[in-house]
Amino acid sequence: MLGYPLEYFIGIHLWELGFIKDKSIAQRAFTELKTNGYIRYEDIPLETKDGQSISVEFISNVYLAGDKKIIQCNIRISLTKKWSRMHCRHPKPGYRRLFESAQDAILILDGETGEIIDANKFIIDMLGYPLEDFVGRHLWNSGSSRTNQLPSRHSPS
């Protein structure tokens, strides 16, 4: 997602990572994480290795592994209502590339109607349905009745 090799991340503090634009957010998050054991931030500004700005959701938990505390950090691209309206209809190449290559299942819903307007490759591959089976459906109707369900993977088309 950010374009850095694994070696870039190993052995340094979170706030020392060059892609975090606001170092005070990382330092504050680390302090809060040690105190509460969980944090969640939305719309954290990061910068990819090639200089592109992206906004992410940052979720982190503290776990015990034996007698040692381990912190797991999950970073996902923020898909806010504003983003989905602006970038799904008129996507910038960087956002579209990140949406399509994300290793999270992503559905984009119309903020007014709740209809699915786009789905990324990960969810399509995970569930085994083509994009056309998602677009135009309401998320809350996708499994609520036989007529609204996505087709069975085992039934003939």
Summary of the structure (lengths in Angstrom):
residues: 157
radius of gyration: 18.8
end to end distance: 35.5
largest distance: 55.5
contacts: 373
relative contact order: 0.09
helix: 32%
strand: 27%
